[in-house]
Amino acid sequence: MTRRARLIRRAALGAAIVVAAAVLGHLLLTPVTGDVLLLLTARQADHVAATSVDLHSAQGWMTLGSIPARAVPKAPETAEAFLARVPVGSYDRVRLAGVSVPVALVVQKDILNPLLVGVDAGRPLPDSAYGGTEAVSLGLNELSGQLKAMLPFSLVDQFGRNFTNADIAGHDVLLAAFHSSCRETCPLVAGLFLQLRQRLPPSVLLVEVTTDPSEDTPSVLRDYAGRIGASWTFATADPQTLAAFWKPFDVVLSTSDVHRSNLALIDRHGYIRTYFLGAPDVGGTLPAPLDTQLSAAGRQLLLTHGNGWGDSQILDALQAVGGLASPSSSGGGPAPVFTLDTLDGTRVSLADFRGRPVLIERTAAQHPRLVVLLIDERDSHQSASAFVNELQITSAVLFDGDGKVGDAYGISGLPTTFFIHPEGGIEGRYIGETNAGILGPHISAIGA
């Protein structure tokens, strides 16, 4: 073979290798995709203008497709907007007509992945986007009026903060009627909530709303929550507002110790899915603060296991509406790792304390194994230092100026206390001012 022929052969082989590498690279870089079918519906016949539709994931926004101006039928009828191929994975928001709404859409390969968006006046309805076959079926039932929606409400929680529909949007909610001086069924409901709080993901909210506004002011509710060690929301309002709030549940305001005991499950789209009436079965025992609150009639209900429903029935109902999709055995999954500077410039990482229980809040010094970390977020360094000096705080104070650690932990109100197991899992969390009654059970649970 001549030298020229060898060079030509080598050049051809090199070109073949480059082409093969390019083809392989193309295959490796081409994402696996699935088909998404966009469906539109409305509570009443509607219309949308021409618009693009976008999906959001951890990687950011991507264009799903475009739709022309068109009519949108009344649910349960739907309009097929378009079919699009998108990378497999999880998507958390959809944007249409410039309005972004939350959705839980997991796109899978080789199956049709329906995405339903409910519209009103040509724009997406809040919390009316549904991803997946089962969720789309649910959405059509909800939007067609087969299920009763929560009416607009405006209450006040135990810390004096507004509590409205916006605070429960995107969450499955267990809502119970109670009042703080009730001695029959209410201690049993609180005992059930204490059991459920250890088994439910943080996405499920526990809420107790009073039926006795004359007695249950925010400060009374706050004291009550601390006394029984409750870390969920208690709410009140004026009598007229509370009467309107409870009317869809057939609950009237209290005139004595006895009231209609009602626990309702509200899905993440704000629809009432089921009721549990009467007293729950909590297994025949209650924590001491609740046990001592029981009247003779309440104790009889405790010993005879209430009306025969309890945590297993609640969990089954939550499972049916998708409320148990995230694991809850560790109380909230692994604690996000962070590294921050203290106010004096020392670097501190959560990983440094692996093997010891961590509580991110102030607490008593009688727990020597407990690591206490205080995090000051979205503040100026000067203001944080002045505040620490004023309160004479001696525990480590970490500075989260940009709030990234707070965002990683999903903090929605301050102060928020996190209880972290020695192995790094979140045992629980509490929003608001704490006391010994609230801290004690959590500190015991993390082994401190």
C-alpha angles and dihedrals in degrees: 000000000000122000090248091053092049090052091049091049092049091048091051091048090048091050090049091051091050091049092048091049090049092050092047091047090050090052092048093048096046107096122228107252140199134199118258118195112200114212127186128202139156141203087240126017107284144167136230129204122229108288145151122251123217135190126209129211137156087285093058134250125339130181112252096185145284133271128201123230107289148153120267117210128224116265135292084038116077138198118223106227100181146311117245137179114229134168114277114254143083124312125191107185139032125201125205129164087003093300120116121206131177121259137169105222123161110188113209131189122255096012134088110255110202120205117193122195121188114212137196124186088356095303133095116272114238111264092001102116117106128188125198133024098280094044092049090053089050091048093053090052091049097045094044090058098253089126129049116244125216109259118235109278139179117196135157123240129218091274094053093255124137113260114197143152088281090065093059098038110122093016133099106233135204105204122191133185114227146136127214096242094049109120102179117055103358097073088053092052091049089050089052091050090051089054094046094047089067093052105037129085116246089251089074111080124209114209133176118191120192126240092198109065093166090067106024106074119164091263092051090049091048092052091046092051091050093047094055096035095245120164100186136088123288116186141188141170140171117306096257093051093047093048089055091045094054098039096089088054094050090241119139127198117273124263096173142003090292122074136156105284109219131165115186132192113219117189126227091265093058100258125136105240106175145345134225113202130199128009124336127233107245096176099269099288138080135190111268097256090056097037093057090051093061122108121214090267091049092050090051089054090049094052095043092048097250117254096334102264127103145139096326092056091046092050091049090053092049090048090055092057095041095255094133097053093117121062116258106179093106094043095248112357127260118340109248109251117238140174119206139164122249116231089264092053102260115144114234127183127192087226089065088072099048107139093034126082113252127208116185098210141055117290141160121291095234092093104073094177092057119100112211117203121179117198122200109199135192093002135117117262090237094052092046093051092048091050093049092049092048092054093040091230114185101181120096110281116201123200117228098175097167094041095235094134090048089052091049090055093046095238111185100170140020135275098031121174122206123196113206128193119230090253091056104260122131110247095185148316137227128201117211139016113340134209138184092278092057098038098045101069093043094048090050091048093056092049101251 
